Amino acid sequence: MAKYSGELRSRLLEIEFGLKNSSSVPVIFINKIGSILFDAVAKENNDGQIQKQILLTLNEFCHKFGATIIITNHLVNWRNISKPALGKIWIKGISKRIFLQKENNCFYVEAKIDGKTHGSRVNYSLSEAGFIV
């Protein structure tokens, strides 16, 4: 087992142990998952198996422990279509997305469920007070 996926599996086991021993409703934040997985995916990804296993584990955390998981992942634009940097497996594996984007010096947020936009774009800004709509 290569170093990267071994470390990741170890962290996921730690999270699972914490969830089993917690009485509160968990919220898990994973920042920059593309960066975390980049080396593992590039070196040892056997047809997306690492991504599939991570998605299965995260889904299990949601269903088994009632966890809410918030993941940040940058997007790549190809032919004016924004897609998760981790590719097709990641697109299909997560059904609810909230996009925070910057376009022409304007920030906006939009929600997508199963690939369809729900509602309209909402402009926002960030200040010392936080997120302002």
Protein Blocks (a to p, Z undefined) as FASTA:
>chain_A
ZZklmmmmmmmmmmmmmmmmpcbdcddddehkllmmmmmmmmmnggolmmmmmmmmmmmm
mmmnopacddddddddeehiacdfkbjmlmmmpmbdcddddeehiacddddeehiaehjd
ddddddfkbpaZZ
